[in-house]
Amino acid sequence: MSFTVMNERPGHIPMHTIPENMQKQLEWCNKAPFYTLGPLTIDFAPAYDHITSANGATNIGALGTAPLCYVTPKEHLGLPNRDDVKAGVITYKSHPHAQAWDDALTEVAFIAPSAPCVALNYAP
């Protein structure tokens, strides 16, 4: 018999509990890849959840979660519009994977100094 389990975590947790939470996720999922929304490490900044969750995402991303699900400024406040989605995506690009983007831009600039890097910019 086989079955699928949905485990919604980590959610709203303090920054210092992220490593322990990540270990539990790996155990519960038998080390299968899983995605995370956030985690939100600060709960007192409505309309800025995209920023506060990106801080948690940086931490859990470094521990090996895959992939990250971005959060918009409208999290807990309403349905996001196009600008909210853009703000969430830009924030997540600039936090958890900043080093990877920087490395990619450096490589492009080294290989083809005159090549446009628009596709790799945070907000082309």
SULGI-V323140 format. One record per helix or strand of 3 or more residues. SS is the DSSP state (alpha for helix, beta for strand). FROM is the first residue (numbers start at 1). TO is the last residue. Records with the same first field share a line. If there is no record, write none. Layout:
SS=FROM-TO  FROM-TO
//
This chain:
alpha=15-28  49-62  82-94  98-111  118-120
beta=36-40
//
